[in-house]
Amino acid sequence: MTVSWQWFSYVLLGFILGGCAVYLWGFIKEKAIKLVWYEWVLVLLSFVVFLFLGQTFIASFGEGQPQAAWMSVVFMGIPIVIMAVGASRSIKSRLAN
C-alpha cells in the first residue's frame, strides 16, 4: 500500500483556513463590526476562490505540472487580492466614520 501525502496538504489547508475563519468570526463579534451584504459576498467569494486556488495548485504539482501550478497562483491570486482588499477597505472606511 502506497501512502499519498497529497491528502495531508488538503487537511493542512483545511485546518489553516478553518482557523483563520474562526479567528475572523471572533474578531468581527468582539469588535461588534456590522458587515453590509456585499462585504459578506466579497469575503466569502474570495475565501471560495482561495480554496479553489489551493486545490488547483496542489493538483497541478501532483500531476507534475509546476508551471501550471504557479500560473494558477498568478491568475487566480490577483482576483483574490483585489476582492480581499476591496472588502477590507470598505469595512475600514465605515469603521473610521
N, CA, C and O atoms as CSV, one atom per row, in Angstrom:
chain,resi,resn,atom,element,x,y,z
A,1,MET,N,N,0.842,-1.183,0.000
A,1,MET,CA,C,0.000,0.000,0.000
A,1,MET,C,C,0.882,1.239,0.000
A,1,MET,O,O,1.731,1.399,0.877
A,2,THR,N,N,0.688,2.101,-0.963
A,2,THR,CA,C,1.467,3.333,-1.027
A,2,THR,C,C,0.713,4.447,-0.313
A,2,THR,O,O,-0.515,4.526,-0.348
A,3,VAL,N,N,1.484,5.288,0.323
A,3,VAL,CA,C,0.893,6.408,1.064
A,3,VAL,C,C,1.033,7.667,0.221
A,3,VAL,O,O,2.132,8.025,-0.201
A,4,SER,N,N,-0.079,8.326,-0.017
A,4,SER,CA,C,-0.062,9.579,-0.750
A,4,SER,C,C,-0.138,10.727,0.248
A,4,SER,O,O,-1.046,10.777,1.078
A,5,TRP,N,N,0.796,11.629,0.165
A,5,TRP,CA,C,0.823,12.767,1.077
A,5,TRP,C,C,-0.008,13.929,0.554
A,5,TRP,O,O,-0.079,14.981,1.188
A,6,GLN,N,N,-0.629,13.742,-0.589
A,6,GLN,CA,C,-1.453,14.811,-1.137
A,6,GLN,C,C,-2.647,15.088,-0.232
A,6,GLN,O,O,-3.040,16.245,-0.083
A,7,TRP,N,N,-3.231,14.069,0.372
A,7,TRP,CA,C,-4.368,14.268,1.272
A,7,TRP,C,C,-3.971,15.124,2.462
A,7,TRP,O,O,-4.778,15.898,2.978
A,8,PHE,N,N,-2.700,14.980,2.904
A,8,PHE,CA,C,-2.234,15.753,4.059
A,8,PHE,C,C,-2.229,17.244,3.739
A,8,PHE,O,O,-2.544,18.062,4.603
A,9,SER,N,N,-1.876,17.603,2.516
A,9,SER,CA,C,-1.870,19.022,2.145
A,9,SER,C,C,-3.287,19.586,2.163
A,9,SER,O,O,-3.486,20.741,2.540
A,10,TYR,N,N,-4.283,18.778,1.758
A,10,TYR,CA,C,-5.672,19.238,1.822
A,10,TYR,C,C,-6.132,19.405,3.268
A,10,TYR,O,O,-6.819,20.371,3.600
A,11,VAL,N,N,-5.752,18.467,4.120
A,11,VAL,CA,C,-6.132,18.554,5.534
A,11,VAL,C,C,-5.463,19.764,6.181
A,11,VAL,O,O,-6.108,20.507,6.922
A,12,LEU,N,N,-4.187,19.963,5.908
A,12,LEU,CA,C,-3.466,21.100,6.455
A,12,LEU,C,C,-4.073,22.414,5.975
A,12,LEU,O,O,-4.254,23.339,6.767
A,13,LEU,N,N,-4.384,22.502,4.698
A,13,LEU,CA,C,-5.022,23.699,4.150
A,13,LEU,C,C,-6.381,23.940,4.807
A,13,LEU,O,O,-6.738,25.080,5.105
A,14,GLY,N,N,-7.135,22.865,5.031
A,14,GLY,CA,C,-8.431,22.994,5.693
A,14,GLY,C,C,-8.307,23.493,7.120
A,14,GLY,O,O,-9.092,24.338,7.551
A,15,PHE,N,N,-7.322,22.977,7.864
A,15,PHE,CA,C,-7.117,23.428,9.237
A,15,PHE,C,C,-6.691,24.893,9.281
A,15,PHE,O,O,-7.173,25.654,10.121
A,16,ILE,N,N,-5.811,25.283,8.401
A,16,ILE,CA,C,-5.341,26.674,8.381
A,16,ILE,C,C,-6.491,27.620,8.031
A,16,ILE,O,O,-6.696,28.630,8.706
A,17,LEU,N,N,-7.229,27.296,6.989
A,17,LEU,CA,C,-8.335,28.166,6.579
A,17,LEU,C,C,-9.469,28.149,7.599
A,17,LEU,O,O,-10.101,29.178,7.836
A,18,GLY,N,N,-9.729,27.005,8.199
A,18,GLY,CA,C,-10.742,26.942,9.244
A,18,GLY,C,C,-10.356,27.777,10.450
A,18,GLY,O,O,-11.193,28.475,11.022
A,19,GLY,N,N,-9.084,27.706,10.840
A,19,GLY,CA,C,-8.609,28.534,11.950
A,19,GLY,C,C,-8.701,30.011,11.642
A,19,GLY,O,O,-9.077,30.810,12.500
A,20,CYS,N,N,-8.356,30.377,10.408
A,20,CYS,CA,C,-8.465,31.787,10.008
A,20,CYS,C,C,-9.926,32.251,10.007
A,20,CYS,O,O,-10.221,33.374,10.415
A,21,ALA,N,N,-10.833,31.391,9.550
A,21,ALA,CA,C,-12.250,31.758,9.531
A,21,ALA,C,C,-12.795,31.927,10.954
A,21,ALA,O,O,-13.566,32.849,11.218
A,22,VAL,N,N,-12.394,31.040,11.864
A,22,VAL,CA,C,-12.845,31.151,13.254
A,22,VAL,C,C,-12.282,32.415,13.891
A,22,VAL,O,O,-12.995,33.114,14.610
A,23,TYR,N,N,-11.013,32.716,13.636
A,23,TYR,CA,C,-10.408,33.931,14.179
A,23,TYR,C,C,-11.109,35.173,13.631
A,23,TYR,O,O,-11.395,36.106,14.381
A,24,LEU,N,N,-11.385,35.186,12.328
A,24,LEU,CA,C,-12.058,36.330,11.718
A,24,LEU,C,C,-13.457,36.506,12.291
A,24,LEU,O,O,-13.871,37.628,12.580
A,25,TRP,N,N,-14.188,35.409,12.459
A,25,TRP,CA,C,-15.531,35.480,13.036
A,25,TRP,C,C,-15.478,36.027,14.460
A,25,TRP,O,O,-16.291,36.874,14.831
A,26,GLY,N,N,-14.526,35.548,15.257
A,26,GLY,CA,C,-14.377,36.040,16.626
A,26,GLY,C,C,-14.002,37.509,16.670
A,26,GLY,O,O,-14.491,38.252,17.521
A,27,PHE,N,N,-13.138,37.931,15.759
A,27,PHE,CA,C,-12.730,39.328,15.690
A,27,PHE,C,C,-13.913,40.222,15.338
A,27,PHE,O,O,-14.084,41.292,15.923
A,28,ILE,N,N,-14.733,39.781,14.376
A,28,ILE,CA,C,-15.908,40.561,13.984
A,28,ILE,C,C,-16.885,40.672,15.143
A,28,ILE,O,O,-17.437,41.745,15.388
A,29,LYS,N,N,-17.103,39.575,15.859
A,29,LYS,CA,C,-18.026,39.599,17.001
A,29,LYS,C,C,-17.471,40.433,18.153
A,29,LYS,O,O,-18.220,41.165,18.800
A,30,GLU,N,N,-16.167,40.330,18.417
A,30,GLU,CA,C,-15.545,41.065,19.527
A,30,GLU,C,C,-15.600,42.566,19.310
A,30,GLU,O,O,-15.888,43.318,20.241
A,31,LYS,N,N,-15.330,43.003,18.103
A,31,LYS,CA,C,-15.324,44.431,17.784
A,31,LYS,C,C,-16.706,44.962,17.412
A,31,LYS,O,O,-16.859,46.157,17.161
A,32,ALA,N,N,-17.709,44.091,17.374
A,32,ALA,CA,C,-19.090,44.441,17.013
A,32,ALA,C,C,-19.147,45.141,15.656
A,32,ALA,O,O,-19.774,46.191,15.510
A,33,ILE,N,N,-18.489,44.548,14.679
A,33,ILE,CA,C,-18.463,45.093,13.325
A,33,ILE,C,C,-19.673,44.581,12.568
A,33,ILE,O,O,-19.928,43.378,12.528
A,34,LYS,N,N,-20.408,45.487,11.976
A,34,LYS,CA,C,-21.565,45.126,11.156
A,34,LYS,C,C,-21.145,45.167,9.693
A,34,LYS,O,O,-20.688,46.197,9.196
A,35,LEU,N,N,-21.303,44.043,9.013
A,35,LEU,CA,C,-20.930,43.969,7.606
A,35,LEU,C,C,-22.153,44.121,6.720
A,35,LEU,O,O,-23.224,43.593,7.021
A,36,VAL,N,N,-21.984,44.843,5.633
A,36,VAL,CA,C,-23.029,45.014,4.623
A,36,VAL,C,C,-23.039,43.740,3.768
A,36,VAL,O,O,-22.049,43.010,3.731
A,37,TRP,N,N,-24.146,43.480,3.091
A,37,TRP,CA,C,-24.296,42.219,2.363
A,37,TRP,C,C,-23.194,42.014,1.324
A,37,TRP,O,O,-22.693,40.900,1.171
A,38,TYR,N,N,-22.809,43.078,0.606
A,38,TYR,CA,C,-21.796,42.896,-0.437
A,38,TYR,C,C,-20.413,42.638,0.150
A,38,TYR,O,O,-19.562,42.053,-0.521
A,39,GLU,N,N,-20.173,43.063,1.391
A,39,GLU,CA,C,-18.904,42.727,2.036
A,39,GLU,C,C,-18.860,41.249,2.393
A,39,GLU,O,O,-17.818,40.606,2.270
A,40,TRP,N,N,-19.996,40.710,2.837
A,40,TRP,CA,C,-20.073,39.263,3.076
A,40,TRP,C,C,-19.818,38.506,1.777
A,40,TRP,O,O,-19.089,37.514,1.766
A,41,VAL,N,N,-20.414,38.970,0.690
A,41,VAL,CA,C,-20.244,38.305,-0.601
A,41,VAL,C,C,-18.777,38.341,-1.023
A,41,VAL,O,O,-18.238,37.324,-1.458
A,42,LEU,N,N,-18.119,39.508,-0.900
A,42,LEU,CA,C,-16.707,39.609,-1.272
A,42,LEU,C,C,-15.821,38.712,-0.425
A,42,LEU,O,O,-14.917,38.056,-0.943
A,43,VAL,N,N,-16.079,38.681,0.878
A,43,VAL,CA,C,-15.264,37.850,1.769
A,43,VAL,C,C,-15.470,36.371,1.453
A,43,VAL,O,O,-14.499,35.623,1.336
A,44,LEU,N,N,-16.712,35.948,1.316
A,44,LEU,CA,C,-16.981,34.540,1.025
A,44,LEU,C,C,-16.486,34.131,-0.356
A,44,LEU,O,O,-15.962,33.030,-0.527
A,45,LEU,N,N,-16.647,35.000,-1.330
A,45,LEU,CA,C,-16.174,34.694,-2.677
A,45,LEU,C,C,-14.654,34.591,-2.717
A,45,LEU,O,O,-14.113,33.694,-3.363
A,46,SER,N,N,-13.968,35.485,-2.045
A,46,SER,CA,C,-12.507,35.393,-2.017
A,46,SER,C,C,-12.072,34.134,-1.273
A,46,SER,O,O,-11.070,33.523,-1.643
A,47,PHE,N,N,-12.807,33.732,-0.226
A,47,PHE,CA,C,-12.498,32.501,0.503
A,47,PHE,C,C,-12.671,31.274,-0.396
A,47,PHE,O,O,-11.817,30.388,-0.406
A,48,VAL,N,N,-13.769,31.222,-1.149
A,48,VAL,CA,C,-14.031,30.085,-2.033
A,48,VAL,C,C,-13.009,30.031,-3.163
A,48,VAL,O,O,-12.516,28.954,-3.498
A,49,VAL,N,N,-12.689,31.164,-3.747
A,49,VAL,CA,C,-11.699,31.193,-4.819
A,49,VAL,C,C,-10.322,30.804,-4.274
A,49,VAL,O,O,-9.542,30.161,-4.976
A,50,PHE,N,N,-10.014,31.188,-3.028
A,50,PHE,CA,C,-8.752,30.779,-2.417
A,50,PHE,C,C,-8.704,29.271,-2.223
A,50,PHE,O,O,-7.662,28.652,-2.436
A,51,LEU,N,N,-9.829,28.671,-1.817
A,51,LEU,CA,C,-9.890,27.213,-1.697
A,51,LEU,C,C,-9.658,26.550,-3.056
A,51,LEU,O,O,-8.914,25.575,-3.159
A,52,PHE,N,N,-10.298,27.084,-4.094
A,52,PHE,CA,C,-10.114,26.552,-5.441
A,52,PHE,C,C,-8.667,26.712,-5.895
A,52,PHE,O,O,-8.110,25.822,-6.539
A,53,LEU,N,N,-8.066,27.842,-5.560
A,53,LEU,CA,C,-6.664,28.072,-5.899
A,53,LEU,C,C,-5.772,27.047,-5.219
A,53,LEU,O,O,-4.868,26.496,-5.846
A,54,GLY,N,N,-6.020,26.790,-3.944
A,54,GLY,CA,C,-5.212,25.800,-3.227
A,54,GLY,C,C,-5.335,24.423,-3.839
A,54,GLY,O,O,-4.333,23.723,-3.988
A,55,GLN,N,N,-6.541,24.020,-4.196
A,55,GLN,CA,C,-6.748,22.708,-4.797
A,55,GLN,C,C,-6.081,22.633,-6.160
A,55,GLN,O,O,-5.454,21.623,-6.480
A,56,THR,N,N,-6.199,23.666,-6.958
A,56,THR,CA,C,-5.580,23.684,-8.278
A,56,THR,C,C,-4.064,23.640,-8.175
A,56,THR,O,O,-3.405,22.936,-8.942
A,57,PHE,N,N,-3.510,24.390,-7.228
A,57,PHE,CA,C,-2.064,24.418,-7.035
A,57,PHE,C,C,-1.541,23.036,-6.637
A,57,PHE,O,O,-0.561,22.549,-7.202
A,58,ILE,N,N,-2.192,22.419,-5.674
A,58,ILE,CA,C,-1.756,21.107,-5.197
A,58,ILE,C,C,-1.918,20.048,-6.282
A,58,ILE,O,O,-1.035,19.212,-6.472
A,59,ALA,N,N,-3.040,20.081,-6.990
A,59,ALA,CA,C,-3.290,19.083,-8.026
A,59,ALA,C,C,-2.328,19.248,-9.204
A,59,ALA,O,O,-1.888,18.255,-9.783
A,60,SER,N,N,-2.002,20.476,-9.558
A,60,SER,CA,C,-1.072,20.694,-10.670
A,60,SER,C,C,0.313,20.174,-10.334
A,60,SER,O,O,0.971,19.571,-11.182
A,61,PHE,N,N,0.764,20.399,-9.109
A,61,PHE,CA,C,2.053,19.839,-8.709
A,61,PHE,C,C,1.982,18.319,-8.653
A,61,PHE,O,O,2.952,17.639,-8.986
A,62,GLY,N,N,0.834,17.781,-8.230
A,62,GLY,CA,C,0.667,16.334,-8.177
A,62,GLY,C,C,0.716,15.689,-9.548
A,62,GLY,O,O,1.129,14.537,-9.676
A,63,GLU,N,N,0.303,16.409,-10.563
A,63,GLU,CA,C,0.350,15.906,-11.930
A,63,GLU,C,C,1.668,16.196,-12.622
A,63,GLU,O,O,1.846,15.860,-13.793
A,64,GLY,N,N,2.582,16.814,-11.911
A,64,GLY,CA,C,3.890,17.098,-12.492
A,64,GLY,C,C,3.906,18.307,-13.404
A,64,GLY,O,O,4.690,18.360,-14.353
A,65,GLN,N,N,3.060,19.266,-13.132
A,65,GLN,CA,C,2.981,20.484,-13.941
A,65,GLN,C,C,3.246,21.709,-13.074
A,65,GLN,O,O,2.309,22.445,-12.764
A,66,PRO,N,N,4.488,21.950,-12.674
A,66,PRO,CA,C,4.756,23.084,-11.784
A,66,PRO,C,C,4.489,24.441,-12.433
A,66,PRO,O,O,4.101,25.385,-11.746
A,67,GLN,N,N,4.692,24.551,-13.742
A,67,GLN,CA,C,4.433,25.831,-14.396
A,67,GLN,C,C,2.949,26.164,-14.355
A,67,GLN,O,O,2.579,27.315,-14.125
A,68,ALA,N,N,2.099,25.172,-14.574
A,68,ALA,CA,C,0.659,25.400,-14.489
A,68,ALA,C,C,0.248,25.765,-13.062
A,68,ALA,O,O,-0.649,26.584,-12.859
A,69,ALA,N,N,0.907,25.155,-12.081
A,69,ALA,CA,C,0.590,25.472,-10.682
A,69,ALA,C,C,0.904,26.926,-10.377
A,69,ALA,O,O,0.089,27.625,-9.773
A,70,TRP,N,N,2.056,27.380,-10.781
A,70,TRP,CA,C,2.434,28.772,-10.484
A,70,TRP,C,C,1.637,29.765,-11.310
A,70,TRP,O,O,1.368,30.872,-10.843
A,71,MET,N,N,1.253,29.398,-12.527
A,71,MET,CA,C,0.409,30.291,-13.324
A,71,MET,C,C,-0.984,30.416,-12.709
A,71,MET,O,O,-1.597,31.482,-12.761
A,72,SER,N,N,-1.479,29.324,-12.127
A,72,SER,CA,C,-2.780,29.420,-11.458
A,72,SER,C,C,-2.701,30.327,-10.240
A,72,SER,O,O,-3.665,31.025,-9.924
A,73,VAL,N,N,-1.561,30.325,-9.553
A,73,VAL,CA,C,-1.382,31.243,-8.422
A,73,VAL,C,C,-1.429,32.683,-8.907
A,73,VAL,O,O,-2.039,33.539,-8.265
A,74,VAL,N,N,-0.798,32.949,-10.017
A,74,VAL,CA,C,-0.782,34.316,-10.544
A,74,VAL,C,C,-2.171,34.747,-10.989
A,74,VAL,O,O,-2.650,35.810,-10.593
A,75,PHE,N,N,-2.825,33.923,-11.814
A,75,PHE,CA,C,-4.085,34.351,-12.423
A,75,PHE,C,C,-5.289,34.227,-11.507
A,75,PHE,O,O,-6.297,34.896,-11.731
A,76,MET,N,N,-5.212,33.386,-10.476
A,76,MET,CA,C,-6.309,33.338,-9.510
A,76,MET,C,C,-5.979,34.140,-8.263
A,76,MET,O,O,-6.885,34.565,-7.545
A,77,GLY,N,N,-4.705,34.354,-7.997
A,77,GLY,CA,C,-4.311,35.111,-6.818
A,77,GLY,C,C,-4.604,36.594,-6.933
A,77,GLY,O,O,-4.943,37.243,-5.944
A,78,ILE,N,N,-4.477,37.129,-8.128
A,78,ILE,CA,C,-4.735,38.559,-8.335
A,78,ILE,C,C,-6.198,38.918,-8.037
A,78,ILE,O,O,-6.436,39.888,-7.317
A,79,PRO,N,N,-7.199,38.170,-8.565
A,79,PRO,CA,C,-8.583,38.491,-8.196
A,79,PRO,C,C,-8.869,38.298,-6.704
A,79,PRO,O,O,-9.671,39.032,-6.126
A,80,ILE,N,N,-8.217,37.317,-6.084
A,80,ILE,CA,C,-8.409,37.122,-4.646
A,80,ILE,C,C,-7.923,38.346,-3.887
A,80,ILE,O,O,-8.610,38.835,-2.990
A,81,VAL,N,N,-6.769,38.831,-4.233
A,81,VAL,CA,C,-6.212,40.009,-3.561
A,81,VAL,C,C,-7.100,41.225,-3.807
A,81,VAL,O,O,-7.339,42.005,-2.885
A,82,ILE,N,N,-7.586,41.399,-5.022
A,82,ILE,CA,C,-8.448,42.536,-5.336
A,82,ILE,C,C,-9.741,42.477,-4.516
A,82,ILE,O,O,-10.174,43.491,-3.968
A,83,MET,N,N,-10.359,41.289,-4.432
A,83,MET,CA,C,-11.602,41.165,-3.656
A,83,MET,C,C,-11.348,41.388,-2.170
A,83,MET,O,O,-12.130,42.067,-1.504
A,84,ALA,N,N,-10.271,40.828,-1.649
A,84,ALA,CA,C,-9.982,40.966,-0.223
A,84,ALA,C,C,-9.640,42.409,0.140
A,84,ALA,O,O,-10.082,42.904,1.176
A,85,VAL,N,N,-8.866,43.082,-0.694
A,85,VAL,CA,C,-8.529,44.478,-0.433
A,85,VAL,C,C,-9.775,45.354,-0.547
A,85,VAL,O,O,-9.965,46.270,0.254
A,86,GLY,N,N,-10.618,45.080,-1.533
A,86,GLY,CA,C,-11.853,45.847,-1.672
A,86,GLY,C,C,-12.756,45.707,-0.458
A,86,GLY,O,O,-13.320,46.690,0.021
A,87,ALA,N,N,-12.891,44.494,0.032
A,87,ALA,CA,C,-13.726,44.276,1.221
A,87,ALA,C,C,-13.121,44.937,2.447
A,87,ALA,O,O,-13.831,45.580,3.220
A,88,SER,N,N,-11.814,44.786,2.631
A,88,SER,CA,C,-11.185,45.363,3.823
A,88,SER,C,C,-11.212,46.888,3.795
A,88,SER,O,O,-11.413,47.514,4.835
A,89,ARG,N,N,-11.014,47.495,2.636
A,89,ARG,CA,C,-11.069,48.953,2.551
A,89,ARG,C,C,-12.480,49.466,2.776
A,89,ARG,O,O,-12.666,50.527,3.372
A,90,SER,N,N,-13.474,48.728,2.309
A,90,SER,CA,C,-14.861,49.118,2.525
A,90,SER,C,C,-15.198,49.063,4.017
A,90,SER,O,O,-15.850,49.962,4.548
A,91,ILE,N,N,-14.752,48.013,4.677
A,91,ILE,CA,C,-15.012,47.867,6.102
A,91,ILE,C,C,-14.274,48.944,6.907
A,91,ILE,O,O,-14.845,49.550,7.814
A,92,LYS,N,N,-13.007,49.175,6.567
A,92,LYS,CA,C,-12.222,50.196,7.278
A,92,LYS,C,C,-12.780,51.595,7.076
A,92,LYS,O,O,-12.742,52.411,7.997
A,93,SER,N,N,-13.295,51.885,5.896
A,93,SER,CA,C,-13.833,53.231,5.649
A,93,SER,C,C,-15.089,53.472,6.492
A,93,SER,O,O,-15.307,54.589,6.961
A,94,ARG,N,N,-15.908,52.449,6.689
A,94,ARG,CA,C,-17.103,52.607,7.524
A,94,ARG,C,C,-16.742,52.667,9.000
A,94,ARG,O,O,-17.427,53.343,9.767
A,95,LEU,N,N,-15.681,51.977,9.418
A,95,LEU,CA,C,-15.287,51.996,10.820
A,95,LEU,C,C,-14.641,53.334,11.211
A,95,LEU,O,O,-14.707,53.748,12.369
A,96,ALA,N,N,-14.017,54.003,10.230
A,96,ALA,CA,C,-13.348,55.267,10.508
A,96,ALA,C,C,-14.372,56.373,10.768
A,96,ALA,O,O,-14.077,57.340,11.470
A,97,ASN,N,N,-15.559,56.234,10.213
A,97,ASN,CA,C,-16.582,57.285,10.386
A,97,ASN,C,C,-17.267,57.198,11.717
A,97,ASN,O,O,-18.147,58.006,12.012
